[in-house]
Amino acid sequence: MAIALVAHPTLDVVPEQIGDALPITGLYYPIRSRQSDSTLRFYGDLRAMLAETGARTCAFLSPYQNLHKDVKTCLEAGVDVLCGGPIPKLDDQATLQSKARLAIGGIHHSSTLFNKALQQRLNPSFAQAVYLRLLSGAQGPGLLPAWWAACKQWTLAIDLLGETPLQLHISAYRQGRAYQIALTAATTSGTTVQLLIAPQRTLTELTLLGTGGTISASSAQSGIALSNAQGTRIMPDVLPPAEIEWLRRFQHENAPPQPDGASISDCGPLLLRGLRQALRQKRPIALKL
């Protein structure tokens, strides 16, 4: 069944890799011009792409100003929608009136890195989680891409630790259209959580410290490093885009992706309000969850 993608130009490699694995019939993003070496056919009009390609699923991999309008267009056309992050301003009536499916978030459940880290975290020898640090880059300039990255980190952290913090502290800074964000929290069991968003898209780091060992991975190293009292070993890893399995499960198993432990749709508006408040007040702010 044909799939259409909606992706920011900075994600050129990801759509291409998805296209090598799945029947991608078109690529769309709402900008006037686009320089790309992608072999996927690019469309500047969503309705035209849906009509010409006959896509029955549309996956939104990037946020933008009128995301909610384009999601509504797909649902009204009977096209199933997968969205990688929360959808601001989405009309609930549009989802209720459509027979098409809508699934939001859950990409990390299809990530090799996340699943291997979770497997190790659940190993009795790892014991109590003490500290979690995640660093990732926003897809592009502007607040929406930085916010999306923060939402995805937040739900990943909750699912990895298996518990939701009661309070969150947000620091946010802006230089031009580049945003730097720091989220800090502590869980009821005592785990400190630090989530960082940087303007550099290719950054990815994960560090989880437990009383019985450490799990670490980054875009700068090959594989996942597991350290304990006996030493350090590297688990070789090939990391295809998690979006491939995310889409495959949705399409071929006729089932939505595994939901986030904390709904990305529920936490999204709260995080966005917090980020705007922190930027406006130019100081860290605290949010009760």
Buried (B, 14 or more C-beta within 10 A) or exposed (E): EBBBBBBBBBBBEBBBBBBEBBEBBBBBBBEEEBEEEBEBEBBEEBEEBBEBBEBBBBBBBBBBEEBBBBBBBBBEBEBBBBBBBBBBEBBEEBBEEBEBBBBBBBBBBBBBBBBBBBEBBEBEEBEEBBBBBBBBBBBBBBBBBBBBBBBBBBBBBBBBBBBBBEEBBBBBEBEEEBBBBBBBBBBEEEBBBBBBBBBEBEBBBBBBBBEBBBBBBBEEEEBBBBBBEEEEEEBEEEBBBBBBBBBBBBBEEEEBBBBBBBBBBEBBEBBBEBBBBBBEEEEEBEBEB
